[in-house]
Amino acid sequence: MYDRGKILVVREGGAVSKIDGNTDTPVITKTNGVGNNHYWSTTTVLPTGDVVLTGGGGLSPADGNPNNGYNVALQASIWNSKTGV
C-alpha cells in the first residue's frame, strides 16, 4: 500500500497496476512499467509517496522460474505515485 487505500502491484514483465480501494468497487489502472527484472522485488514507500523497488529478477526463458537468479535487478528503481513513472 503506497497511500491510504491504494496498492501498487508489480506483475510479470515489470507491468504495474494501481488498485484504488477507496471506492465502492475497487478501480484497477495500468500504469508505466518498472522494468522486467523487478518481478518479486521489495518495495518501500518514501515520505513523498514515491515507491522504491529493490531486488527482484526476471523470469528464466528456459523454465519461467522467477527465483533462479536470472536477470537480477542490481539497481533500485523509483516509481512516482503522482505520475505513474
Buried (B, 14 or more C-beta within 10 A) or exposed (E): EBBEEBBBEBEEEBBBEBBBEEEEEEEEEEBEBBBBBBBBBEBEBEEEEBBBBBBBBBBBEEEEEBEBEBBEBEEBBEBEBEEBE
